[in-house]
């Protein structure tokens, strides 16, 4: 469906504006989406609030990080497929470069006592930030008894059992409960037409062809064994995990620590902490893991595999946006999935906190950061910096 925009920005304009957002939007998905609205809708009038809200609705129910999905779709609206890739590249570039530098420094010099005590302060801070996020989502999305039951069950299951496919089971079961018990039949409305366009399928087909060439041509597969493993791991997670960055944390921990044995729980948590102190999406932490496995090549492939496939899914789903929004059965399923996702986020609080040093100082940092995050919602970078100082002084 063509959209008439007040102005049509050039690719250089798109790149510079999204680069600015990628360099300054600390706080993950919510902060980045808020920055998109402020820069694109309020300041430049390139898009409307209604368009951004529509993208947030569909982005929240699709797999992958919400913010980068919205970025990709916004770039498509502004300048087609070239605008989509330009926006995604620009918003990821600052945090990608910073994570590469920190990953190199960590794996070269990071195993020393000073870094350890600093991270002992940062880890409970990150756990508290995640807990505050879960609390805010809980207040807005969990209302009835069934939703509370789904939340508690998903949280308990994620803490007790290990396994990547567990997240899929939780999402599927929660969706089924939502469809069975929260479906409200609506009056049948006219079928919303969808513009027929073969071009919408060209991008996903091209992406699939790229993966086939790289992973199934024997010469290429043998030459890039480690990189291939990184791509398959993050690519499969990116299109099967719902709920944004914080849901990825326990799922990624189960895969990269317990199944693939690429790193220890401590290393994984410190990588997540580094992702918290960079601007942009929290799951830029995937770069840290990719660097550990295969250096710069692994970092590039991890970022590409985690962010591009769900963005392509968003690209296709945007084509059918109006039908998705009008489907009451889908909405009932989403009502079940949302508390399940929040429960998985809550489970990641314990996963992160338990990976650090558990003592009085860690408990005080956790409680103070949680209270500040719920009360004043300061930028995470300030909370993490203060916690690092406390860790250096007392841990």
N, C-alpha and C positions, 0 to 999 in steps of 0.2 A: 504494500500500500504506500504510494508516494506521499511524502510529507513536505509541505511548503515551509521552508525555514526563512526567518527574517533576513539572515545573511548566510552566505556560504563561505566558510573559512578555507584558506589554502592549507596544504599539507604542512608547510613550515609553521604556520600559526598553530595548527593542531598539535604539532610536535612540541613547540615551546610551552604552550599552556599546560599540556599534560605532563611535560617534564617538570614544570614548576610544582604541580600537584604531587607528583611522585617524589619530589625532594623535600616537601614540607608537610605532607599529611601523615603525621605520627598518630598511631593509635589503631591501625589495622583497617578492616573493612568499613566500619561505620564512619570513621574519620575521613576516609578517602571518598566515600559516596557523598558525604556532606560537602567536601571540597569541590567535587564535580558539580553539585547543584549551585554552589556559590559562584564558581568561576564561569560555568557554562550558561546557567540560566539567569542569575542575577546580574552579573557584571557584563557579559557579552551578548546575552539574548540569543544565543545560537540555538537553544532548545527551550522547551517549556517545562514547568514543574510537573505537569501531567505526564509528559514523556518520560522524565526521570523516574517518577513513581511507577509507571508501567514497567519500566525496565527492572526496578527493584522488586516488584511483585513476581515477575517471571524468574529473575535471578535468584530469589530466595527459595524457589522450589526446584531449581535445577542443580545438578552436581557442580562441584568446584567452588572456588572463592568468589563470593558475591561481588566484591569491588572490581576485580579484573574482568568479570563477565559484563558488568555494567559499562566499564571503560570500553571494552571491545564493541559492544552494541552501540554505544554513543558515537564512537568513531565511525561506525557503519552508517548511522543516520546522517552524520555531518559530511562524510566524503566517500561513502561506499566502502568497498573492501580494503582499498589502500588506506583510507582514513582509519579503519578498524585496526589494522596492523600497526600503523603509525602511532595511534593513541596507546596501544598496549605496550609497544616497545618503549615509548617515552616514559610511561608511568612506572615501568619496572626497572629502567636503566639505573637511576640513582641508588636504589636499594640493592640491586644486583651487584654493582661495582663495590659498594660498601661491604656487602657480605663476602665477596671474594677476597677483599683485603683482610677482613677479620678472620676468615677461614684460614687463609695462608698464615697469618700471624699466630692463630691458635694452634694449628698443627705443627708449626715450626718452633714456637716459643711458649705455647700456652701451658704446658705441663710443669708449672712451678707454683710455689707456695702462695705467692702474692695473688696470682690469678685465681687460685682455689678459694682463698678466703673472700675475695671480692664476689665470686660466683655464689658462695654460700649466703651472701646477702641478697643477691639478685634473684636466686631461684624462688624463695618464698614470696618475693614481690611479684614475680610472674604468675605464680599460683594464685595470688590474691587478685590480680587483674583479671584472670580468667574467671575466678569465682564471682567477681563483680559483674562481669559480662553475663554469666549464667543467671545471676539474680535479676538483672534488668530485663533479660529476655523472659524469665519466668513471670515477672509481674505483668508483662504486656500480653503474653500468649497462653498462659495456663490458667484456666478458669474452673472447669468442672471436675468432678470426682474422677472420671475416666482419664482425663488428661493428667491428673496428679498420679494416678496409678501407673500410667505409661512412663511418666518421667522417672518415678522411683525404680521401676523395674529395669529400665534401660541403664540407669546409673549403676545399679547393683550388678547387673550382668556384665557391664564393661569393666568394672573393678575386679570381679571374681574370675572371669574367664579371659583367655587370650585368643587372638585370632583375627585376621583381617576381615574375613567374610562375616564375622559377627555383626559388624556395622550394617551390612546388607540385610541380615536377618532381622535386626532390630527395626530398621526402616520399613522393611516389608511387612512385618507383623504390626507395627504401629499404623501403617497405612490401611491395613485390613481392618483393624479395630475402628479406625476413623470412618471408613466406608460403611461398616456395619451399624455403628451406633451413633454417628454424628451427621449422617446424611439428612438434609432437610430438602424435601422435594419442592422445586420451584415451578412456577407456571412456565409452560413451554413457550419459548420465544422463537422468533424467526432465525433460521440458520444463517450464521454470519459467513458471508462469502470470503474465500481466501484467494488472493491473486495467484494465478497459475504462473509459475516461473521455473524453468529447468535450471536456471543459473544458481538458485539457492542451494542446489545439491552439489555444485561443482567444487566448493571448498572442502566439504567433508570427504568427498571422493578423492580429491588431491592429497589430503592428509593421510587417508588410508593407503593410497598408492605409495607415499613416501615411507610409511612404516613397513609395508610389504617389501619394498626394495631393500631397505636397510637390514631387516631382520630375517629375510628368507633367502637372500642371495648368499650362498655359502662363503664366498671370498670376503664379502663385507662383514658378514656375521662373525667370521673367525677373527677378523682384524680388530673388531670393536667389541670384544666379549663383555668387558666391564661396563662400557657405555651402553651396550644393548640391555644389560641387566638393569641399569639405572632407568633407562627409558621405559622398559616394560613395567617396572615397579611403580614409578610415578604416573605413567600414562594410565595404567589400570586403576590406580587409586583416584585419579583426577575425575574420572567419569562415573565413579561408583559411590562417592562419598557426598552426602548432602549436609548442608548446615553451615558451610563456611569454614574459616581457618581453625577455630578452636575445636571443632569436631575432628579435624584432621590429626590433631595432636595424639590422642590415644591410639588411633588407627595406625598412624605412621610409626609410633613407638613400638607397636606390636610387630610390624613388618620389619623395620630396619634394625631393631635391637634383638627381638626374640626369634624371628624367622630367618632373616638374611644374615644376622650377626655382623653387620657392618660397623657397629660402634656399641659402646656401653650406654646404659641408661643415663649415666652422668654426662657423657659427651652429648647425647641426644638432647637432654634438657638444657645444657649450656648453649647448644645451637638454637633452640627455641628462644632462649633468653636474648641471644644476639639478634634474632629476628624481631624481637620486641623493641629493641633500641634503634632499629632502622625505620625510616619512613616507608610508607606503602603497605602492601598486604603482609600479614604475619607469616604466611607460608613461603615467603622468600627464604625461610629457614631451609627449604629443600636444597638451596644452593650449597649450604654447609655440608649436608649429607653427600651430595653429588661430588663435592670437592674431596671429601674424605675417601670416597671410593675410586675416583678416576681423575682427580685434579681439575684443571680448568675445563677440560672436555666434559667431565662428569657434571660440573656446575652448570654449564650451558645446557646440556641435555636434560638435567633435572628441572631447570626452570621452564624450558620449552615444553617438556612432557607434562608438567603439572598445570601450567596456565593455558596453553593453546588448545588442547582437546576440549575442555569444558567451554572455552570461549566460542569454539566452533559449534558446539551444541546450542549455546545461547544464540548464535547467529541464525541457526535453522529455526529454533523455537520462536524467535522474534517474528518470523514470517507468519506464524500461526497464533500470535499473541491474543487476538480478540477471542478466538475460539477457546483458548485455554482459560482466559479470565471468566468466560461465561459458563464454564462447566461446573455444575453444582456437585457432581460426584467427585471430581478432582479436588474441589475445595474441601469436601469432607475428609478425603484422604490426607490432605495437607494439615487438617486440624489434628489428626492423629500423629503425623510425622513430626510436627513442631515440638511437642513435649518430649518425644523420643530423642530428638536432636539435642534439646536442652539438657536432658539427662546424660547424654554422652559428653557434653561439654563439662557438666559438673563432675563426671568421673575423671576427666583429665586434670582436675584440680589436685586430686590425691596423687595421680601419676607423677605430676611435676613436683609437688611438695616433697614427696617421699624420696625423690632422687637426690635431694640435698642433705645437708647436715641438720638433723632434727634436734633442736635444743630450744632453750628459752628465747634466745635472740631471734631465731627463725620464727618462733611463734609470735613474738611481739611485732616483727616486721610484717608478718602476714596479716595480723589483726589491724594494725595501723593503716596499711595500704588498702585493705578491703574497706575500712571505714571511710577513708579519704575518697576512694574511687566511687563509692555509693553516694557520699554526701556532696562532694564538690566536682567529681569527675575531671581531675587535672590531666594534663598530657602525660601518657605513660613514661615518656623519656625522663621527666622530672622525678617521678616515683622511683624509677630504676636507678637513676643517678644517686638519689639519696640513700637507697637501699645498698648500693655498692659501697658507699662511704661507711655505712653502719657495719656491713660485712667486713670491711677492711679494719675497722676499729675494734670490733667485738667478737668476730667469728674465729 
